[in-house]
Amino acid sequence: MSPSPLVEPLFFRRLLKETVWGGHRLAPWLGETPFFDGPVGESWELSDVTGQESVVMGGAHDGKTLHALLEKHRENLMGLASLSADGRFPLLVKFLEAEKDLSVQVHPADDSAPNGQGKTECWYFLDAEPKAEVICGLKKGTLREEFSAVASESEIETFLTRQPISSGDFLFVPAGQVHAIRPGVLLCEIQQTSDITYRLYDWGRVGLNGEMRETHIAQALEVIDFHSSPSVPIQPVLSAGALPEGWTSAPLADDKHFRISLWSGEYGANFSTDARPRIHIVIAGQAQLQSHGVDRAVKPGDTFLIPAASQGYFLEPLESCTLLEAVPA
């Protein structure tokens, strides 16, 4: 017997992660109680990373992994969208809190990743403390030779570009760009499905195990794009026209890997999938989601996946509601 069509919205169990740079705001914001006592740095909301696949929560597919559904219902789930280079769902969604600095790091592009699957990412800042900043690129004119001489030492800071960050900012971080998230921010990260990180500099600290964390200088120097311009945060401006009446939107990124938009709605409206899966991440307000037997209220922190074969779904804000939309290429 062939599997029944996959058309209904999918919700997933989140995976909280303890990190040396995490804090204690993210879990309460999500309404979660961690199973560990340390700082929470990340919550993975939707993942098909090998060994860390998201598990469906509720509905007809409760308990199944995203990857298992992909193997059985690829056409229904993906439509015209492509899988990752290693045959995975192409996007990973997570929330992140930085109470301390993340390492200065870089991710490979598709053509330089070991498995052909690079890691371009983007950040939407849910909250940023006064004077918060990020590192997002090397200073113009930085040469590989001079940078490699200090890449693992504190002198690396003289080559890094810093940008102030405010709540509501959006930042696109292409693969190959040296970057670091600095303290005092809570954000949503949308990225290619990859967990490859090459760490350059970790501020001289030890990890959760009390030992210095590993660096990957040689690998990092091979994938850094020394010609790319530093990323600059944008503050989205919502406008009417692209969505149904009562809804406004702002385009955030249109990359070869994904399209990201910000939506805000006041009234109930029907939406179509345009033959591609849609991921929605609620960041403010609440709404009622209705589609193929699902009738569920969604709130800040909720992430759900609309399969390409869904054809349509209905969202009715219970109060002014703001969401991120992510569509794989």
Secondary structure as UniProt FT lines:
FT   STRAND          10..12
FT   STRAND          15..23
FT   HELIX           26..30
FT   STRAND          40..46
FT   TURN            50..51
FT   STRAND          55..56
FT   TURN            60..63
FT   HELIX           66..72
FT   HELIX           74..78
FT   TURN            79..80
FT   TURN            85..86
FT   STRAND          91..98
FT   STRAND          104..106
FT   HELIX           110..112
FT   TURN            114..115
FT   STRAND          121..128
FT   TURN            130..131
FT   STRAND          133..138
FT   TURN            140..141
FT   HELIX           144..148
FT   TURN            149..152
FT   HELIX           154..159
FT   STRAND          160..164
FT   TURN            167..168
FT   STRAND          170..173
FT   TURN            175..176
FT   STRAND          179..181
FT   STRAND          185..192
FT   STRAND          198..201
FT   TURN            203..204
FT   TURN            208..209
FT   HELIX           217..223
FT   TURN            226..227
FT   TURN            245..246
FT   STRAND          247..254
FT   STRAND          258..265
FT   STRAND          269..271
FT   TURN            274..275
FT   STRAND          278..284
FT   STRAND          287..291
FT   TURN            292..293
FT   STRAND          294..298
FT   TURN            300..301
FT   STRAND          303..306
FT   HELIX           308..310
FT   STRAND          313..317
FT   STRAND          321..328
//
